[in-house]
Amino acid sequence: MSVGIPIRRLWPEPSTQQLDDAALTTLYGRADEPRLRVNFVASLDGAVTLDGYSAGLSGQPDKRVFGVLRMVCDALVVAAGTLRHEGYRAVRLDERRRAWRREHGLTEYPTLVVVSGSLDLDPAQAAFADAPTRPIVLTHADAEPPPGLTDVADLLRCGTGRVDLAAGLTELHRRGLTQLLCEGGPHLLGALTAADLVDELCLTVAPLLAGPGPGRITAGDAAPPRPLPLRHVLAAEDGVLLLRHARP
């Protein structure tokens, strides 16, 4: 099977061997304990978007890792604003990745979890209407859903006036969704960081300068620094770096 643009390990234990999807799956595998992993792509100068969207920063190596991360997770967590802006479709995997999940005792598809304080969501968006697994919307006790939302998604209410992310993650764990993959956006990452809930960050660094304008991968209120040691560095032949940082 072709692996496209070659990816190799730079650190630790540098290797000239190309990493196939099986090797990437080992490097980004599931943990024995609950874990919240965050995945982002950024430019060399820290931009989170290009022309307003993250797709302009993402190339074939990033998309390979993106696919592996979705394959190994129990649930995909995304903020409502990112879901709307990026035009999320239903979370689906190809047959090869579904087979891997079946072999490892997982459901064929991860569950989509949308974090929304306002419930400004469109039930007709494909992420809901075409979902192979019923999505969950993480919200708070005071939010009013639009007509039709509860027909296509389960509401999980945690907190009053605002979403209690820590309580929400605990409830997801109770439902068996322990391996969580967050794809943003920046305000959700900022809130998760402030609550000290981020266990791992997978960051793709695109080899370009975006210039002034775009925001960073994180946003929101100030929070204490959170150490997150480097675990591996991968490099693709197109100049992309793939970094993985995680708690001890």
PAZAPA-4460 file (N, C-alpha, C; in steps of 0.05 Angstrom, whole numbers, plus 32768, in hexadecimal, padded with zeros to 4 digits):
% residues 248
    n_x    n_y    n_z   ca_x   ca_y   ca_z    c_x    c_y    c_z   seq   type   mol
   8011   7FE8   8000   8000   8000   8000   8012   8019   8000     1      M     A
   800C   802C   7FEF   801B   8045   7FED   8015   8056   8006     2      S     A
   802A   8062   8011   8026   8074   8028   8028   8091   8020     3      V     A
   8029   8097   8006   802A   80B3   7FFD   8045   80BF   8004     4      G     A
   8044   80D9   800C   805C   80E7   8013   8069   80DA   802B     5      I     A
   8082   80D1   802A   808E   80C2   8040   808F   80D3   805A     6      P     A
   808A   80C5   8070   808E   80D0   808B   80A2   80BF   8099     7      I     A
   80B5   80CC   80A7   80C9   80BE   80B6   80CC   80CA   80D2     8      R     A
   80D6   80BA   80E4   80DA   80C3   8100   80F4   80D1   8103     9      R     A
   80F4   80EA   810E   810C   80F9   8113   8115   80F6   8130    10      L     A
   8102   80F3   8142   8109   80F2   815F   80F1   80E6   816E    11      W     A
   80F6   80D6   8182   8111   80CA   8189   8117   80B3   8176    12      P     A
   812E   80A9   8177   8137   8093   8166   8132   8099   8148    13      E     A
   8142   80AB   813D   813F   80B2   8121   8140   809A   810F    14      P     A
   8130   809A   80FA   812F   8083   80E8   812B   808D   80CC    15      S     A
   8137   807F   80B9   8133   8085   809C   811C   8075   8091    16      T     A
   8111   8063   80A1   80FB   8052   8097   80E1   8062   8095    17      Q     A
   80D3   805E   807E   80B9   806B   807B   80A5   805F   808E    18      Q     A
   8094   8070   8099   807F   8066   80AB   8065   8061   809C    19      L     A
   805C   8048   809C   8043   8042   8090   802D   8047   80A4    20      D     A
   8013   8043   809D   7FFD   8049   80AE   7FFE   8038   80C8    21      D     A
   8007   801F   80C6   800A   800E   80DD   801D   801A   80F1    22      A     A
   8034   8024   80E7   8047   8031   80F9   803D   804A   8105    23      A     A
   802E   805A   80F5   8022   8072   8100   800D   806C   8115    24      L     A
   7FFE   8056   8111   7FEA   804E   8125   7FF7   8046   813F    25      T     A
   800E   8039   813E   801D   8033   8156   8027   804C   8164    26      T     A
   8031   805F   8155   803B   8078   8161   8024   8089   816E    27      L     A
   800C   8087   8162   7FF6   8097   816C   7FE0   8086   8178    28      Y     A
   7FE8   806F   8184   7FD5   805B   818D   7FC4   8064   81A5    29      G     A
   7FB1   8053   81AC   7F9F   8058   81C2   7FAE   8054   81DD    30      R     A
   7FA5   8063   81F1   7FB1   8061   820B   7FA1   804E   821D    31      A     A
   7FAD   8045   8233   7F9F   8034   8246   7F8C   8043   8258    32      D     A
   7F90   805E   825A   7F80   806E   826B   7F71   8083   825A    33      E     A
   7F5C   8090   8265   7F4F   80A5   8256   7F62   80BB   824E    34      P     A
   7F5E   80C5   8235   7F71   80D9   822B   7F62   80EC   8218    35      R     A
   7F69   8106   821B   7F5F   811A   8208   7F77   8123   81F7    36      L     A
   7F75   811C   81DE   7F8A   8123   81CA   7F7F   813A   81B9    37      R     A
   7F90   814E   81B4   7F88   8164   81A3   7F99   8163   818A    38      V     A
   7F8D   8168   8173   7F9C   8168   8159   7F98   8182   814B    39      N     A
   7FAE   818F   8143   7FAD   81A9   8135   7FC3   81AA   8120    40      F     A
   7FBF   81BB   810D   7FD4   81C2   80F9   7FD8   81E0   80FA    41      V     A
   7FF1   81E8   80F7   7FF8   8204   80F8   800F   820A   80E5    42      A     A
   8012   8223   80DE   8028   822C   80CD   8041   8230   80DE    43      S     A
   8058   8235   80D1   8070   823A   80E0   806E   8252   80F3    44      L     A
   805E   8266   80EB   805B   827E   80FB   8042   827D   810C    45      D     A
   8037   8265   8110   8022   8261   8124   8005   8264   811B    46      G     A
   8001   8269   8101   7FE5   826D   80F7   7FD6   8253   80F7    47      A     A
   7FBC   8254   80FF   7FAB   823D   8100   7F9B   8239   80E7    48      V     A
   7F9A   824E   80D6   7F8B   824D   80BD   7F9B   825A   80A7    49      T     A
   7F93   8254   808E   7F9D   8261   8076   7F84   8268   8066    50      L     A
   7F81   8282   8060   7F69   828B   8052   7F4F   8283   8061    51      D     A
   7F52   8283   807C   7F3B   827E   808D   7F35   8262   8094    52      G     A
   7F43   824E   8088   7F3D   8232   808D   7F57   8223   8093    53      Y     A
   7F54   820D   80A3   7F6C   81FD   80AA   7F75   81EC   8092    54      S     A
   7F63   81E7   807F   7F6A   81D5   8069   7F82   81DE   8059    55      A     A
   7F87   81F8   8057   7F9D   8203   8049   7FB8   81FD   8055    56      G     A
   7FB8   81F5   806E   7FD1   81ED   807C   7FD6   81CF   807B    57      L     A
   7FC2   81C0   8074   7FC3   81A3   8076   7FCA   8196   805C    58      S     A
   7FDE   8184   805C   7FE6   8175   8044   7FE2   8158   8049    59      G     A
   7FED   8148   8036   7FE8   812B   8037   7FF3   811E   8050    60      Q     A
   800B   8124   805A   8014   8118   8073   8003   811E   808B    61      P     A
   7FFB   8137   808D   7FE9   813F   80A3   7FCF   8130   80A1    62      D     A
   7FC4   812D   8089   7FAB   811F   8086   7FAD   8101   808D    63      K     A
   7FC5   80F5   8088   7FC9   80D9   8090   7FC8   80D6   80AE    64      R     A
   7FD6   80E8   80BD   7FD5   80E6   80DA   7FB9   80ED   80E4    65      V     A
   7FAC   8101   80D8   7F91   8108   80DE   7F7E   80F0   80DD    66      F     A
   7F81   80E0   80C8   7F71   80C8   80C5   7F77   80B3   80D9    67      G     A
   7F90   80B0   80E0   7F98   809C   80F5   7F8C   80A5   8110    68      V     A
   7F8E   80BE   8116   7F84   80C8   8130   7F66   80C4   8132    69      L     A
   7F57   80C8   811D   7F3A   80C3   811D   7F35   80A5   8120    70      R     A
   7F45   8095   8114   7F41   8078   8115   7F44   806D   8131    71      M     A
   7F57   8077   8141   7F5C   806B   815B   7F4C   8077   8172    72      V     A
   7F3D   808D   816D   7F2F   809A   8182   7F13   808D   8187    73      C     A
   7F08   8093   819E   7EEC   808B   81A4   7ED9   80A1   819B    74      D     A
   7EE1   80BA   819F   7ED0   80D0   8198   7EE0   80E7   818E    75      A     A
   7ED4   80F6   817B   7EE0   810D   816F   7ED2   8126   817A    76      L     A
   7EE1   8137   8189   7ED6   814E   8196   7EDC   8167   8186    77      V     A
   7EC8   8177   8181   7ECC   8190   8171   7EB9   81A5   817B    78      V     A
   7EC3   81BE   817B   7EB2   81D5   8182   7E9D   81DA   816D    79      A     A
   7E86   81E4   8175   7E71   81EA   8162   7E7A   81FE   814C    80      A     A
   7E89   8212   8154   7E92   8226   8140   7EA4   821A   812B    81      G     A
   7EB5   8208   8133   7EC7   81FA   8120   7EB6   81E8   810E    82      T     A
   7EA3   81DA   811A   7E91   81C8   810A   7E83   81D8   80F4    83      L     A
   7E79   81F0   80FB   7E6B   8201   80E7   7E7E   820C   80D3    84      R     A
   7E94   8218   80DC   7EA6   8226   80CA   7EB4   8214   80B7    85      H     A
   7EBD   81FD   80C1   7ECC   81EA   80B0   7EB9   81D8   80A0    86      E     A
   7E9F   81DA   80A5   7E8C   81CA   8096   7E8F   81AC   809A    87      G     A
   7E91   81A4   80B3   7E94   8188   80B9   7E7E   8177   80AD    88      Y     A
   7E87   8161   80A1   7E74   814C   8097   7E73   8136   80AC    89      R     A
   7E64   8121   80A5   7E62   810A   80B7   7E7D   80FE   80BB    90      A     A
   7E83   80F4   80D3   7E9D   80E8   80D9   7E9C   80CB   80CF    91      V     A
   7EA9   80C6   80B9   7EA9   80AB   80AD   7EC6   80A2   80A8    92      R     A
   7ECA   8089   80A7   7EE5   807D   80A3   7EE2   8069   808C    93      L     A
   7EF9   8064   807E   7EF9   8051   8068   7EF8   8034   8074    94      D     A
   7EF4   8021   8063   7EF0   8005   806C   7F09   7FFB   807B    95      E     A
   7F21   8002   8071   7F39   7FF9   807E   7F3B   8002   809B    96      R     A
   7F33   801B   80A0   7F34   8026   80BB   7F1D   801B   80CC    97      R     A
   7F06   8017   80C0   7EF0   800B   80CF   7EF8   7FEE   80D7    98      R     A
   7F06   7FE0   80C6   7F0E   7FC5   80CC   7F22   7FC5   80E4    99      A     A
   7F34   7FD9   80E4   7F46   7FDB   80FB   7F37   7FDF   8114   100      W     A
   7F23   7FF0   8114   7F13   7FF5   812C   7F04   7FDC   8135   101      R     A
   7EF8   7FCE   8122   7EEA   7FB5   8129   7EFE   7FA1   8136   102      R     A
   7F16   7F9F   812B   7F2A   7F8C   8136   7F32   7F93   8152   103      E     A
   7F2F   7FAD   8159   7F38   7FB6   8173   7F20   7FBA   8186   104      H     A
   7F09   7FAF   817F   7EF2   7FB0   8190   7EE4   7FCB   8192   105      G     A
   7EE7   7FDB   817E   7EDB   7FF6   817E   7EC3   7FF7   816B   106      L     A
   7EB2   800B   816F   7E9D   8010   815C   7EAA   8018   8141   107      T     A
   7E9B   8014   812B   7EA7   801A   8111   7EAE   8037   810D   108      E     A
   7EA0   8049   811A   7EA5   8065   8117   7EA8   8072   8133   109      Y     A
   7EB9   8086   8135   7EBA   8095   814E   7EA1   80A7   8151   110      P     A
   7E9A   80AE   8169   7E83   80BF   816E   7E8B   80DD   816C   111      T     A
   7E7B   80EC   815E   7E80   8109   815D   7E74   8116   8176   112      L     A
   7E85   8126   8183   7E7C   8136   819B   7E80   8153   8194   113      V     A
   7E6A   8162   8194   7E6B   817F   818D   7E67   818F   81A7   114      V     A
   7E7A   81A1   81AD   7E78   81B2   81C5   7E6B   81CC   81BD   115      V     A
   7E54   81D2   81C9   7E45   81EA   81C2   7E37   81F6   81DA   116      S     A
   7E3D   820F   81E1   7E2F   821D   81F6   7E15   8229   81ED   117      G     A
   7E13   8230   81D4   7DFB   823E   81C9   7DE8   822B   81BB   118      S     A
   7DF1   8214   81B3   7DE2   8201   81A3   7DD9   820D   8188   119      L     A
   7DEB   821F   817E   7DE6   822A   8163   7DF0   8216   814F   120      D     A
   7DE0   8201   814B   7DE8   81EB   813A   7DD2   81E5   8126   121      L     A
   7DD9   81DB   810F   7DC6   81D4   80FA   7DC3   81B6   80F9   122      D     A
   7DAC   81AB   8101   7DA8   818E   8100   7DAB   8183   80E4   123      P     A
   7DA8   8193   80CF   7DAA   8189   80B4   7DC6   8188   80AA   124      A     A
   7DDA   8193   80B9   7DF6   8190   80B1   7DFD   8173   80B0   125      Q     A
   7E0D   816B   809C   7E13   814F   8098   7E20   8142   80B0   126      A     A
   7E2F   8152   80C0   7E3C   8147   80D8   7E27   813A   80EA   127      A     A
   7E0F   8144   80EA   7DF9   8139   80FA   7DE7   8127   80E9   128      F     A
   7DDD   8132   80D3   7DC8   8124   80C3   7DD2   810A   80B6   129      A     A
   7DEC   8109   80B0   7DF7   80F2   80A2   7E09   80E1   80B4   130      D     A
   7E09   80E6   80CE   7E1C   80D9   80E0   7E16   80BB   80E2   131      A     A
   7E2B   80AA   80DF   7E26   808D   80E3   7E23   8085   8100   132      P     A
   7E2D   8095   8112   7E2A   8092   812F   7E1E   80AB   813A   133      T     A
   7E09   80A8   814B   7DFB   80BF   8155   7E0D   80D2   8164   134      R     A
   7E10   80EC   815C   7E22   80FE   8169   7E18   8106   8185   135      P     A
   7E2A   8111   8195   7E23   811C   81AF   7E2A   813A   81AE   136      I     A
   7E18   814B   81B9   7E1D   8167   81BC   7E21   816D   81D9   137      V     A
   7E39   8176   81E0   7E40   817D   81FC   7E39   819A   8200   138      L     A
   7E26   81A0   8211   7E1C   81BB   8216   7E17   81BE   8234   139      T     A
   7E08   81D3   823B   7E02   81D8   8257   7DE4   81D9   825C   140      H     A
   7DDC   81DB   8276   7DC0   81D8   827E   7DAE   81ED   8272   141      A     A
   7DB8   8205   826C   7DA6   821B   8264   7DA3   821D   8246   142      D     A
   7DB1   820E   8236   7DB1   8210   8219   7D97   8204   820D   143      A     A
   7D8B   8212   81FA   7D73   8208   81ED   7D7A   81FE   81D1   144      E     A
   7D74   81E4   81CB   7D7B   81D9   81B1   7D68   81E4   819B   145      P     A
   7D72   81E7   8183   7D60   81EE   816C   7D4F   81D6   8165   146      P     A
   7D38   81DB   8157   7D27   81C5   814F   7D36   81B0   813F   147      P     A
   7D32   8197   8146   7D3E   8181   8136   7D59   8178   8140   148      G     A
   7D66   8187   8152   7D81   817F   815A   7D80   8165   816A   149      L     A
   7D6D   8162   817C   7D6B   814A   818C   7D62   8132   817C   150      T     A
   7D59   8136   8163   7D53   811F   8152   7D6C   8112   8147   151      D     A
   7D82   8121   8145   7D9A   8117   8138   7DB2   8116   814B   152      V     A
   7DAF   811F   8164   7DC6   811F   8177   7DBC   811D   8193   153      A     A
   7DCC   8112   81A5   7DC7   8112   81C2   7DD3   812A   81CF   154      D     A
   7DC3   8137   81E0   7DCE   814E   81EF   7DD9   8144   820A   155      L     A
   7DF1   814C   8210   7DFF   8146   8229   7E03   8161   8237   156      L     A
   7DF3   8166   824C   7DF4   8180   825A   7E06   817E   8272   157      R     A
   7E1B   818F   8272   7E2E   8190   8288   7E34   81AD   828F   158      C     A
   7E2C   81B6   82A6   7E31   81D1   82AE   7E18   81E2   82AC   159      G     A
   7E19   81FA   82B8   7E03   820D   82B7   7E0E   8228   82AD   160      T     A
   7E02   8232   8297   7E0C   824B   828C   7E23   8248   8278   161      G     A
   7E33   8234   827C   7E49   822E   826A   7E4F   8211   826C   162      R     A
   7E5D   8206   8258   7E63   81EA   8257   7E79   81E3   826B   163      V     A
   7E74   81D0   827C   7E89   81C6   828E   7E98   81B0   8280   164      D     A
   7EAF   81B7   8275   7EBE   81A4   8265   7EC8   818C   8275   165      L     A
   7ED1   8191   828D   7EDB   817A   829E   7EC5   8166   82A3   166      A     A
   7EAD   8170   82AA   7E97   815E   82AF   7E8E   8150   8296   167      A     A
   7E90   815F   827F   7E88   8153   8266   7E9B   813C   825E   168      G     A
   7EB5   8140   8262   7EC8   812A   825C   7EC4   8112   826E   169      L     A
   7EBE   8118   8287   7EB8   8102   829A   7EA0   80F2   8291   170      T     A
   7E8B   80FF   8288   7E73   80F1   827E   7E79   80E2   8265   171      E     A
   7E89   80EC   8253   7E91   80DD   823B   7EA0   80C4   8243   172      L     A
   7EB2   80C7   8256   7EC1   80AF   825F   7EAD   809A   826A   173      H     A
   7E99   80A3   8279   7E86   8091   8285   7E77   8081   826F   174      R     A
   7E74   808E   8258   7E66   8081   8242   7E79   8070   8231   175      R     A
   7E91   806D   823A   7EA4   805C   822C   7EB5   806A   8217   176      G     A
   7EB2   8085   8215   7EC1   8094   8202   7EDA   80A0   8210   177      L     A
   7EEE   8090   8212   7F06   8098   8223   7F1C   80A4   8212   178      T     A
   7F1E   809C   81F9   7F33   80A6   81E7   7F28   80BC   81D6   179      Q     A
   7F2C   80D5   81DE   7F1F   80ED   81D2   7F33   80FC   81C0   180      L     A
   7F2A   8103   81A9   7F3A   8112   8196   7F2C   812D   8191   181      L     A
   7F39   8143   8198   7F2E   815D   8194   7F3B   816A   817C   182      C     A
   7F2B   8174   8169   7F35   8182   8151   7F30   81A0   8152   183      E     A
   7F2B   81AB   8169   7F28   81C8   816C   7F0C   81D1   816F   184      G     A
   7F08   81EB   816D   7F1C   81FE   8165   7F2C   820A   817B   185      G     A
   7F39   8222   8175   7F4B   822E   8188   7F3E   8235   81A3   186      P     A
   7F26   823F   81A3   7F19   8245   81BD   7F14   822C   81CE   187      H     A
   7F0D   8216   81C1   7F09   81FE   81D0   7F24   81F4   81DB   188      L     A
   7F39   81F6   81CB   7F54   81EE   81D6   7F5B   8200   81ED   189      L     A
   7F56   821A   81EB   7F5C   822C   8201   7F4D   8224   821B   190      G     A
   7F34   821D   8218   7F24   8216   822F   7F2D   81FB   823B   191      A     A
   7F34   81E8   822A   7F3E   81CE   8233   7F59   81D2   8241   192      L     A
   7F6A   81E3   8237   7F84   81E9   8243   7F80   81F5   825E   193      T     A
   7F6E   8209   8260   7F69   8217   8279   7F5F   8203   828F   194      A     A
   7F4F   81F0   8286   7F45   81DB   8299   7F58   81C4   829D   195      A     A
   7F70   81C6   8292   7F85   81B2   8294   7F7B   8196   828C   196      D     A
   7F6D   8195   8275   7F62   817C   826B   7F70   8170   8253   197      L     A
   7F84   817F   8248   7F92   8175   8230   7FA8   8162   8239   198      V     A
   7FA6   814A   822F   7FBB   8136   8235   7FD0   8134   821F   199      D     A
   7FC8   813C   8207   7FDB   8138   81F0   7FD4   814C   81DA   200      E     A
   7FE9   8156   81CD   7FE6   8168   81B6   7FF5   815C   819F   201      L     A
   7FE8   8157   8189   7FF4   814F   8170   7FF3   8168   815E   202      C     A
   800B   8172   8157   800D   818B   8148   801C   8187   812E   203      L     A
   800F   818C   8118   801C   818C   80FE   8026   81A8   80F8   204      T     A
   803F   81AB   80F1   804B   81C5   80EA   804F   81C6   80CC   205      V     A
   8040   81D7   80BE   8042   81DA   80A1   8059   81EC   809B   206      A     A
   8069   81E5   8086   8081   81F5   8080   807C   820E   8070   207      P     A
   806C   8221   807C   8067   823A   806F   8062   8250   8083   208      L     A
   8065   8269   807A   805F   8280   808B   8045   828C   8081   209      L     A
   8031   828C   8093   8016   8296   808B   8015   82B4   808D   210      A     A
   8026   82C1   809C   8025   82DE   809F   8011   82E6   80B4   211      G     A
   800E   8301   80B8   7FFC   830A   80CD   7FDF   8305   80C6   212      P     A
   7FCF   8304   80DB   7FB2   8301   80D7   7FA5   82E9   80E5   213      G     A
   7FAC   82D1   80DC   7F9F   82BA   80E9   7FA5   82B7   8106   214      P     A
   7F93   82AB   8115   7F97   82A6   8131   7FA9   828E   8136   215      G     A
   7FAE   8289   8150   7FBE   8272   8159   7FAC   825A   815C   216      R     A
   7FB8   8243   8163   7FA7   822B   8167   7F98   822C   8181   217      I     A
   7F9E   8240   8192   7F8F   8243   81AB   7F86   825F   81AF   218      T     A
   7F6F   8262   81BD   7F64   827D   81C2   7F54   827C   81DB   219      A     A
   7F4C   8294   81E5   7F3C   8295   81FD   7F4A   82A3   8214   220      G     A
   7F40   829E   822C   7F4B   82AB   8244   7F67   82A0   824A   221      D     A
   7F77   82B0   8258   7F91   82A8   8261   7F8F   8290   8274   222      A     A
   7FA3   827F   8272   7FA4   8267   8284   7FC1   8261   828B   223      A     A
   7FC6   8253   82A1   7FE1   824C   82A8   7FEE   823A   8292   224      P     A
   8008   823C   828F   8016   822B   827C   8013   820E   8285   225      P     A
   8011   81FC   8271   800E   81DF   8276   8024   81D0   8268   226      R     A
   8037   81C6   8277   804D   81B6   826A   8042   819E   825B   227      P     A
   804D   8199   8244   8045   8183   8233   805E   8179   8224   228      L     A
   806C   8165   822F   8086   815D   8224   8083   8151   8208   229      P     A
   8098   8155   81F8   809A   814A   81DD   809D   812C   81DE   230      L     A
   808E   811D   81CD   8090   8100   81CD   809C   80F6   81B2   231      R     A
   8095   8103   819C   80A2   80FB   8183   80A1   8112   816F   232      H     A
   80B3   8110   815C   80B4   8123   8145   80B6   8112   812C   233      V     A
   80A2   8115   811A   80A3   8109   8100   80A6   811E   80EB   234      L     A
   80B2   8117   80D4   80B6   812A   80BE   80AD   811D   80A4   235      A     A
   809F   812C   8094   8097   8123   8079   80A9   8130   8065   236      A     A
   80AB   8123   804E   80BE   812C   8039   80B6   8147   802D   237      E     A
   809D   8150   8032   8095   816A   8028   809C   8180   803C   238      D     A
   80AA   817A   8052   80B3   818E   8065   80A0   8191   807D   239      G     A
   808B   8182   807F   8078   8183   8095   8084   8175   80AD   240      V     A
   8081   8181   80C5   8088   8174   80DE   806F   816C   80ED   241      L     A
   8070   8154   80F9   805A   8149   8108   8063   8144   8125   242      L     A
   805A   8155   8137   8062   8154   8153   804D   8148   8165   243      L     A
   8056   8138   8178   8043   812D   818C   804E   8134   81A8   244      R     A
   803E   8143   81B7   8044   8149   81D2   8030   813C   81E4   245      H     A
   8038   8132   81FC   8025   8124   820D   802F   8125   822A   246      A     A
   801B   8124   823C   8022   8122   8258   8032   8109   825E   247      R     A
   8042   8109   8273   8051   80F1   827A   803E   80DA   827F   248      P     A
***
